[in-house]
């Protein structure tokens, strides 16, 4: 946290550097400074100043996938994450923590600077509120990412009174604030989620419904969509439905009255045309000139096409799952080699310009579907929302005669999420929120296929089985300390309060 203050400069373009004193002196510079928060979120620092897409340019997907079982780490790159051998000094989790707080700090700098610019009459209150809303959206997104990696899920205790993460709302940009930050401890999970929602409510109220950069800059719809995810983690089923209904109209073919979102005709389109499609609600933009590099970009890490490093493959665990129909079109968004099967959602290995998805309309539909199913046994609406996502890829739809219980319907929705969001980093978020319950997902970190034990013929689509000798990375139960990451040693050394609040076992 303290090592992530980044207090002197904002990384901006076309300016090389702007100090805080100059960043808020003209409307043009203020706009660039706000854009700088997105840049920090898309391409933060790594060891030695390298760029590897931390936290949201690529790393949140790669980390989220490798903490789960449906993607398969093939090389040493993500072995620590995949095999849960991390510690308080492991680079992957340390830089995830530090770069997320760097985003938070830049967002807080923007909020304070914009408030002063409004007071000084440089920009109108309306413009200022919209900028602050963008900063608070990114602040909420970052804190929630921290909560799902460094804290136990919301339902770990009955009242969510267990330790979350420090929720930072002031910039650490003066000696006095550095000292104040050194004494800030962890909020409870309940407090953290309440602050996330407070930020997102403000964002919803002050962001535009549409804008020129509809996908890569925060909008009202993006704030609402993220709230459906946050409330799903809180198990606030009625809240998920309330928020989701703002974005859902129709009974079979669903569209959004805010932002005009709808499912694309093909499941491939959000990735083939990731900067301009009706389904992507919010993504981080990568380009040939600004990306996660050959050591981090999605096109390099995940793709086996020419030029791709192909370090992460699809696991036979999900490929062979009986609930994934063999003729499903989503199986076609793949690349097959003599070694493994890879996703083709990210296909630009040459210039690494694939955008990094955060939330799609399909997720909103499935979030609401699960909430409806949790509250209403054999809910007709839950089934319709589930089949809307499933139906564009396969004719094998669910019916109330095949789903014989409420649990069957909930399980079908969870299974559909695994197929639909494969290689988008959401698997860990679902494992995290479902593990304590232990009914619709693994009760901890699941067992995984070991790359050394993988054989090409382990891939048998929809077969329902995986060779036992392939699954050699053992499961870790929910109660094990390794289920969540440790607070980094850099933060422990800087903050005596956090030192006393380290996650047990580390």
C-alpha positions as CSV (number, residue, x, y, z in Angstrom):
1,X,0.0,0.0,0.0
2,X,2.6,2.5,1.1
3,X,5.1,1.4,-1.5
4,X,2.4,2.0,-4.1
5,X,1.7,5.6,-3.4
6,X,3.3,6.8,-6.7
7,X,2.8,10.3,-5.3
8,X,4.9,12.5,-7.7
9,X,3.7,11.7,-11.2
10,X,0.8,10.5,-13.2
11,X,1.7,8.5,-16.2
12,X,-0.1,10.3,-19.1
13,X,0.0,10.7,-22.8
14,X,1.0,12.9,-24.7
15,X,2.7,14.5,-21.6
16,X,5.6,12.5,-20.3
17,X,5.0,13.6,-16.7
18,X,2.6,15.9,-14.9
19,X,3.1,16.8,-11.3
20,X,0.1,16.9,-9.0
21,X,0.5,20.7,-9.0
22,X,0.1,21.0,-12.8
23,X,-2.3,18.1,-13.4
24,X,-5.4,20.1,-12.4
25,X,-4.6,23.5,-13.8
26,X,-6.5,23.3,-17.1
27,X,-9.5,21.3,-18.3
28,X,-7.4,19.5,-20.9
29,X,-4.9,18.4,-18.3
30,X,-7.6,17.2,-16.0
31,X,-9.0,15.0,-18.7
32,X,-5.6,13.5,-19.3
33,X,-5.1,13.0,-15.6
34,X,-8.4,11.1,-15.4
35,X,-7.3,9.0,-18.3
36,X,-4.1,8.3,-16.4
37,X,-6.0,6.4,-13.7
38,X,-7.3,4.0,-16.4
39,X,-3.7,3.6,-17.6
40,X,-2.5,2.8,-14.1
41,X,-5.2,0.1,-14.0
42,X,-4.3,-1.3,-17.4
43,X,-0.5,-1.3,-17.2
44,X,0.9,-0.9,-13.7
45,X,4.4,-1.7,-12.6
46,X,6.1,-5.1,-12.1
47,X,9.6,-6.1,-10.8
48,X,12.2,-3.8,-12.2
49,X,9.7,-1.5,-13.8
50,X,8.4,-4.0,-16.3
51,X,4.9,-4.0,-17.6
52,X,2.9,-7.2,-17.4
53,X,-0.7,-6.0,-17.3
54,X,-1.1,-5.6,-13.6
55,X,-3.7,-5.3,-12.4
56,X,-6.4,-5.2,-15.0
57,X,-4.7,-5.1,-18.4
58,X,-4.3,-8.9,-18.3
59,X,-3.1,-10.0,-14.9
60,X,-6.6,-10.2,-13.2
61,X,-7.6,-12.7,-15.9
62,X,-4.5,-14.8,-15.7
63,X,-4.5,-14.8,-11.9
64,X,-8.2,-15.5,-11.6
65,X,-7.9,-18.4,-14.1
66,X,-4.8,-20.0,-12.6
67,X,-6.3,-20.0,-9.1
68,X,-9.1,-22.2,-10.6
69,X,-9.1,-25.5,-12.3
70,X,-10.6,-24.8,-15.8
71,X,-7.5,-23.3,-17.2
72,X,-4.2,-25.2,-17.2
73,X,-0.8,-23.7,-16.4
74,X,1.8,-25.3,-18.7
75,X,5.0,-23.6,-17.7
76,X,6.6,-22.0,-14.6
77,X,5.1,-18.6,-15.3
78,X,2.0,-19.0,-13.2
79,X,3.1,-22.1,-11.2
80,X,3.0,-20.3,-7.9
81,X,-0.5,-19.1,-8.4
82,X,-1.7,-22.5,-10.0
83,X,-0.2,-24.7,-7.3
84,X,-0.8,-22.3,-4.3
85,X,2.8,-22.1,-3.3
86,X,2.8,-18.4,-2.8
87,X,4.0,-16.5,0.3
88,X,4.2,-12.9,1.4
89,X,7.1,-12.2,-1.0
90,X,5.8,-14.0,-4.1
91,X,5.8,-11.6,-7.0
92,X,2.5,-12.5,-8.6
93,X,0.4,-11.8,-5.5
94,X,2.7,-8.9,-4.2
95,X,2.3,-6.9,-7.4
96,X,-1.4,-7.6,-7.7
97,X,-1.8,-6.0,-4.2
98,X,0.6,-3.1,-4.8
99,X,-0.7,-2.2,-8.3
100,X,-4.3,-2.3,-7.1
101,X,-3.5,0.1,-4.4
102,X,-1.6,2.3,-6.9
103,X,-4.8,2.5,-8.9
104,X,-6.7,3.4,-5.7
105,X,-4.2,6.1,-4.8
106,X,-4.3,7.7,-8.3
107,X,-8.1,7.6,-8.2
108,X,-8.0,9.4,-4.8
109,X,-5.6,12.0,-6.2
110,X,-8.0,12.6,-9.0
111,X,-11.0,13.0,-6.7
112,X,-9.2,15.5,-4.5
113,X,-7.8,17.4,-7.5
114,X,-11.1,17.6,-9.4
115,X,-12.9,18.8,-6.3
116,X,-10.4,21.7,-6.1
117,X,-10.7,22.4,-9.8
118,X,-14.5,22.6,-9.4
119,X,-14.1,25.0,-6.5
120,X,-11.7,27.1,-8.5
121,X,-14.1,27.3,-11.4
122,X,-11.9,25.5,-13.9
123,X,-14.6,22.9,-14.7
124,X,-18.3,22.8,-14.0
125,X,-19.7,20.7,-11.1
126,X,-21.4,18.4,-13.6
127,X,-18.1,17.7,-15.4
128,X,-16.3,17.3,-12.1
129,X,-18.9,14.9,-10.7
130,X,-18.6,12.7,-13.8
131,X,-14.8,12.6,-13.4
132,X,-15.1,11.7,-9.8
133,X,-17.6,9.0,-10.7
134,X,-15.0,7.4,-13.0
135,X,-12.4,7.5,-10.3
136,X,-14.8,6.0,-7.7
137,X,-15.8,3.3,-10.2
138,X,-12.1,2.3,-10.6
139,X,-11.6,2.6,-6.8
140,X,-14.5,0.2,-6.2
141,X,-13.3,-2.2,-8.9
142,X,-9.9,-2.3,-7.4
143,X,-11.0,-2.8,-3.8
144,X,-13.3,-5.6,-4.8
145,X,-10.5,-7.4,-6.6
146,X,-8.4,-7.1,-3.4
147,X,-11.3,-8.5,-1.3
148,X,-11.6,-11.7,-3.4
149,X,-7.9,-12.4,-3.3
150,X,-6.8,-11.3,0.2
151,X,-9.9,-11.8,2.4
152,X,-12.3,-14.6,3.1
153,X,-15.7,-14.4,1.3
154,X,-18.6,-12.3,2.6
155,X,-20.3,-15.3,4.2
156,X,-17.2,-16.6,6.1
157,X,-18.9,-15.2,9.2
158,X,-22.6,-14.7,9.7
159,X,-22.2,-10.9,9.9
160,X,-19.1,-10.5,7.6
161,X,-17.2,-9.1,10.6
162,X,-14.0,-10.8,9.6
163,X,-11.0,-8.9,8.2
164,X,-11.2,-7.5,4.7
165,X,-8.6,-5.0,3.3
166,X,-7.9,-1.4,4.1
167,X,-10.3,0.8,2.1
168,X,-8.4,3.9,1.1
169,X,-10.4,7.1,0.3
170,X,-7.7,9.7,0.7
171,X,-4.5,10.1,-1.4
172,X,-1.2,9.3,0.2
173,X,0.6,12.3,-1.1
174,X,2.0,14.2,1.8
175,X,4.2,13.2,4.8
176,X,1.3,13.6,7.1
177,X,-0.8,11.2,5.0
178,X,2.0,8.7,4.8
179,X,2.1,8.6,8.6
180,X,-1.7,8.3,8.7
181,X,-1.6,5.4,6.2
182,X,1.0,3.7,8.3
183,X,-1.6,3.3,11.0
184,X,-4.5,2.3,8.9
185,X,-5.7,-1.3,9.5
186,X,-8.0,-3.6,7.6
187,X,-11.7,-2.8,7.5
188,X,-14.1,-5.7,8.0
189,X,-15.4,-7.4,4.9
190,X,-18.9,-5.9,5.6
191,X,-17.4,-2.4,5.8
192,X,-15.4,-3.0,2.6
193,X,-18.4,-4.1,0.6
194,X,-20.5,-1.2,1.9
195,X,-17.8,1.2,0.7
196,X,-17.6,-0.5,-2.7
197,X,-21.4,-0.1,-3.1
198,X,-21.2,3.5,-1.9
199,X,-18.6,4.2,-4.6
200,X,-20.7,2.4,-7.3
201,X,-23.9,4.1,-6.3
202,X,-22.2,7.5,-6.8
203,X,-20.8,6.3,-10.1
204,X,-24.2,5.2,-11.3
205,X,-25.7,8.6,-10.4
206,X,-23.1,10.7,-12.1
207,X,-21.8,8.7,-15.1
208,X,-23.3,9.0,-18.6
209,X,-25.3,6.3,-20.1
210,X,-23.4,6.5,-23.4
211,X,-20.1,8.1,-24.4
212,X,-17.6,8.0,-27.3
213,X,-15.5,5.3,-25.6
214,X,-18.5,3.3,-24.6
215,X,-16.6,0.2,-23.5
216,X,-13.2,1.5,-22.3
217,X,-14.5,4.3,-20.1
218,X,-16.9,3.8,-17.2
219,X,-20.6,4.3,-17.8
220,X,-23.8,4.2,-15.8
221,X,-24.4,0.7,-17.1
222,X,-20.9,-0.4,-16.0
223,X,-21.5,0.7,-12.5
224,X,-24.8,-1.1,-12.3
225,X,-23.4,-4.3,-13.8
226,X,-20.5,-4.3,-11.3
227,X,-23.1,-3.9,-8.5
228,X,-24.8,-7.1,-9.6
229,X,-21.5,-8.9,-9.2
230,X,-20.8,-7.3,-5.8
231,X,-24.2,-8.1,-4.5
232,X,-23.9,-11.7,-5.8
233,X,-20.8,-12.0,-3.6
234,X,-22.7,-10.6,-0.7
235,X,-25.5,-13.2,-1.3
236,X,-27.9,-10.3,-1.5
237,X,-30.1,-12.1,-4.0
238,X,-32.9,-9.4,-4.0
239,X,-30.3,-6.7,-4.5
240,X,-28.8,-8.5,-7.5
241,X,-32.3,-8.7,-9.1
242,X,-33.0,-5.0,-8.2
243,X,-29.8,-3.8,-9.9
244,X,-30.0,-6.3,-12.8
245,X,-33.6,-5.2,-13.6
246,X,-32.2,-1.8,-14.5
247,X,-30.3,-3.4,-17.3
248,X,-32.8,-6.1,-18.4
249,X,-36.0,-5.8,-20.4
250,X,-37.8,-8.6,-22.2
251,X,-38.8,-12.1,-21.4
252,X,-36.8,-14.2,-24.0
253,X,-34.5,-11.9,-25.9
254,X,-33.2,-9.6,-23.3
255,X,-31.9,-6.0,-23.9
256,X,-30.9,-3.1,-21.7
257,X,-32.8,0.1,-21.6
258,X,-29.6,1.7,-20.3
259,X,-26.7,1.7,-22.7
260,X,-28.5,-0.5,-25.3
261,X,-26.6,-3.7,-24.2
262,X,-27.6,-7.1,-25.6
263,X,-26.0,-10.4,-26.3
264,X,-24.2,-10.6,-29.6
265,X,-25.5,-13.1,-32.2
266,X,-22.3,-15.1,-31.9
267,X,-20.4,-15.9,-28.7
268,X,-17.2,-15.0,-30.5
269,X,-18.1,-11.4,-31.4
270,X,-17.2,-9.7,-28.1
271,X,-13.6,-11.0,-28.7
272,X,-13.4,-10.7,-32.5
273,X,-14.6,-7.0,-32.2
274,X,-13.8,-6.3,-28.6
275,X,-13.8,-2.5,-29.0
276,X,-17.2,-2.2,-30.6
277,X,-19.9,-4.7,-29.8
278,X,-23.3,-4.6,-28.0
279,X,-22.3,-7.1,-25.2
280,X,-19.1,-5.7,-23.7
281,X,-20.1,-3.3,-20.9
282,X,-16.6,-2.5,-19.6
283,X,-13.1,-3.6,-20.7
284,X,-9.6,-2.2,-20.5
285,X,-8.2,-1.1,-23.8
286,X,-4.9,-2.6,-24.9
287,X,-3.2,-1.5,-28.1
288,X,-0.1,-2.1,-30.1
289,X,1.5,0.9,-28.4
290,X,0.2,0.2,-24.8
291,X,-0.2,-3.4,-23.7
292,X,0.9,-6.0,-21.2
293,X,3.9,-7.0,-23.3
294,X,5.1,-10.4,-24.4
295,X,5.5,-11.3,-20.7
296,X,1.9,-10.6,-19.8
297,X,-0.5,-10.0,-22.7
298,X,-3.5,-12.2,-23.1
299,X,-2.6,-12.9,-26.8
300,X,0.8,-14.1,-25.8
301,X,0.0,-16.0,-22.6
302,X,-3.2,-17.8,-23.8
303,X,-2.9,-18.2,-27.6
304,X,-1.1,-20.9,-29.6
305,X,-1.4,-19.1,-32.9
306,X,1.8,-17.9,-34.6
307,X,3.8,-15.8,-32.2
308,X,1.8,-16.8,-29.1
309,X,3.7,-18.2,-26.2
310,X,0.8,-20.5,-25.2
311,X,1.6,-20.7,-21.5
312,X,-2.0,-21.3,-20.3
313,X,-4.3,-23.8,-22.0
314,X,-7.8,-25.0,-21.4
315,X,-8.0,-27.8,-18.9
316,X,-9.5,-31.2,-19.8
317,X,-11.5,-30.7,-16.5
318,X,-13.8,-28.2,-18.2
319,X,-13.3,-29.5,-21.8
320,X,-14.6,-32.9,-20.8
321,X,-17.4,-31.7,-18.6
322,X,-20.6,-33.5,-19.5
323,X,-22.7,-30.3,-19.0
324,X,-20.8,-28.7,-21.9
325,X,-22.4,-30.0,-25.1
326,X,-20.0,-31.3,-27.7
327,X,-21.5,-29.2,-30.5
328,X,-21.5,-26.0,-28.5
329,X,-20.2,-23.1,-30.6
330,X,-18.0,-21.9,-27.8
331,X,-15.8,-24.9,-28.4
332,X,-15.0,-23.4,-31.7
333,X,-13.4,-20.3,-30.0
334,X,-10.2,-22.4,-29.5
335,X,-6.9,-23.3,-31.1
336,X,-5.9,-27.0,-31.0
337,X,-2.2,-28.1,-31.1
338,X,-0.4,-31.4,-30.6
339,X,0.1,-30.5,-26.9
340,X,-3.2,-29.0,-25.7
341,X,-6.3,-26.9,-26.6
342,X,-6.2,-23.2,-26.1
343,X,-8.7,-20.3,-26.0
344,X,-8.9,-18.1,-29.1
345,X,-10.7,-15.3,-27.2
346,X,-7.4,-13.4,-27.3
347,X,-5.9,-13.7,-30.7
348,X,-3.4,-10.9,-31.3
349,X,-0.1,-12.3,-30.2
350,X,1.8,-10.1,-32.6
351,X,0.9,-6.6,-31.2
352,X,-0.9,-7.7,-28.0
353,X,-3.9,-5.4,-28.7
354,X,-6.7,-7.7,-27.3
355,X,-8.8,-5.8,-24.8
356,X,-9.1,-7.1,-21.3
357,X,-12.8,-7.8,-20.4
358,X,-14.2,-6.8,-17.0
359,X,-17.9,-7.3,-17.4
360,X,-20.2,-8.4,-20.2
361,X,-24.0,-8.4,-20.5
362,X,-23.9,-12.2,-20.4
363,X,-22.7,-11.9,-16.8
364,X,-25.5,-9.6,-15.8
365,X,-28.0,-12.1,-17.2
366,X,-26.5,-15.0,-15.3
367,X,-26.0,-13.0,-12.1
368,X,-29.7,-12.3,-12.1
369,X,-30.6,-15.8,-13.2
370,X,-28.7,-17.2,-10.1
371,X,-30.4,-14.7,-7.8
372,X,-33.8,-15.6,-9.1
373,X,-33.1,-19.3,-8.7
374,X,-31.9,-18.8,-5.2
375,X,-35.1,-17.0,-4.2
376,X,-37.7,-18.8,-6.3
377,X,-37.7,-22.6,-6.7
378,X,-37.7,-23.6,-10.4
379,X,-38.0,-19.9,-11.4
380,X,-39.2,-19.5,-15.0
381,X,-37.4,-16.2,-15.3
382,X,-34.1,-17.8,-14.1
383,X,-34.5,-20.5,-16.7
384,X,-35.2,-17.9,-19.4
385,X,-32.1,-15.9,-18.5
386,X,-29.9,-19.0,-18.4
387,X,-31.2,-20.2,-21.8
388,X,-30.7,-16.8,-23.4
389,X,-27.0,-17.1,-22.8
390,X,-26.8,-20.8,-23.5
391,X,-29.1,-20.7,-26.5
392,X,-26.9,-18.6,-28.8
393,X,-24.3,-21.4,-28.6
394,X,-26.2,-24.7,-28.5
395,X,-29.6,-26.1,-29.1
396,X,-29.4,-28.2,-25.9
397,X,-31.4,-25.9,-23.7
398,X,-32.6,-26.6,-20.2
399,X,-36.2,-27.1,-19.3
400,X,-38.1,-27.4,-16.0
401,X,-38.6,-31.1,-16.8
402,X,-34.8,-31.7,-16.9
403,X,-34.1,-29.5,-13.9
404,X,-36.0,-31.3,-11.2
405,X,-35.1,-29.2,-8.3
406,X,-34.1,-25.7,-7.2
407,X,-30.5,-27.0,-6.6
408,X,-30.5,-28.4,-10.2
409,X,-31.3,-25.0,-11.6
410,X,-28.7,-23.2,-9.5
411,X,-26.1,-25.8,-10.5
412,X,-26.9,-25.4,-14.1
413,X,-26.4,-21.6,-13.9
414,X,-23.0,-22.1,-12.1
415,X,-22.0,-24.6,-14.7
416,X,-23.0,-22.2,-17.5
417,X,-20.7,-19.5,-16.0
418,X,-17.8,-21.9,-16.2
419,X,-18.4,-22.4,-20.0
420,X,-19.3,-18.8,-20.9
421,X,-16.6,-17.0,-18.9
422,X,-13.8,-19.5,-19.6
423,X,-10.5,-17.7,-19.8
424,X,-11.9,-14.4,-18.6
425,X,-10.6,-14.7,-15.0
426,X,-14.0,-15.1,-13.3
427,X,-13.5,-18.6,-12.2
428,X,-11.7,-17.7,-9.0
429,X,-14.4,-15.2,-8.1
430,X,-17.0,-17.9,-8.3
431,X,-14.9,-20.4,-6.3
432,X,-14.3,-17.7,-3.7
433,X,-17.9,-16.8,-3.1
434,X,-19.2,-20.5,-3.3
435,X,-16.5,-22.3,-1.3
436,X,-17.9,-21.7,2.2
437,X,-21.3,-23.0,1.1
438,X,-19.6,-25.9,-0.6
439,X,-22.7,-27.0,-2.6
440,X,-22.4,-25.6,-6.1
441,X,-18.6,-25.4,-6.4
442,X,-15.5,-26.9,-4.8
443,X,-15.2,-26.4,-1.0
444,X,-11.8,-24.8,-1.4
445,X,-9.2,-24.6,-4.2
446,X,-10.0,-27.5,-6.5
447,X,-7.7,-30.3,-7.7
448,X,-6.1,-29.5,-11.0
449,X,-4.4,-31.2,-14.0
450,X,-0.6,-31.1,-13.7
451,X,1.1,-30.1,-17.0
452,X,3.7,-32.8,-16.6
453,X,1.0,-35.4,-16.5
454,X,-1.1,-34.0,-19.4
455,X,-1.5,-36.1,-22.5
456,X,-3.1,-34.8,-25.7
457,X,-5.7,-37.5,-25.7
458,X,-6.9,-36.4,-22.2
459,X,-9.1,-34.0,-24.2
460,X,-12.4,-35.9,-24.8
461,X,-15.2,-33.3,-25.3
462,X,-18.3,-33.9,-23.1
463,X,-17.0,-37.3,-22.0
464,X,-17.7,-36.5,-18.3
465,X,-14.4,-38.0,-17.1
466,X,-10.7,-37.0,-16.8
467,X,-7.9,-39.5,-16.4
468,X,-7.1,-39.7,-12.7
469,X,-3.4,-39.8,-13.3
470,X,-3.6,-36.3,-15.0
471,X,-5.0,-34.6,-11.9
472,X,-2.0,-34.3,-9.7
473,X,-2.2,-30.8,-8.3
474,X,-4.0,-31.6,-5.0
475,X,-7.1,-29.8,-3.8
476,X,-6.8,-27.4,-0.9
477,X,-9.8,-27.2,1.5
478,X,-11.5,-24.0,2.3
479,X,-10.2,-24.0,5.9
480,X,-6.6,-24.1,4.8
481,X,-4.7,-20.8,5.1
482,X,-3.7,-20.9,1.4
483,X,-7.2,-20.3,0.3
484,X,-6.4,-16.6,0.4
485,X,-3.3,-14.7,-0.3
486,X,-1.0,-13.1,2.3
487,X,-0.6,-9.4,2.8
488,X,2.7,-8.6,1.1
489,X,5.8,-8.3,3.2
490,X,6.4,-4.8,1.8
491,X,3.2,-3.7,3.4
492,X,3.7,-5.6,6.6
493,X,7.1,-3.9,7.0
494,X,5.7,-0.4,6.4
495,X,2.6,-0.7,8.6
496,X,2.7,-2.1,12.1
497,X,-1.1,-2.3,12.2
498,X,-1.2,-4.5,9.1
499,X,1.7,-6.6,10.5
500,X,-0.6,-7.6,13.4
501,X,-3.4,-8.4,10.9
502,X,-1.6,-10.7,8.5
503,X,-3.7,-13.6,7.2
504,X,-3.2,-16.6,9.5
505,X,-0.6,-19.1,8.4
506,X,1.7,-16.7,6.7
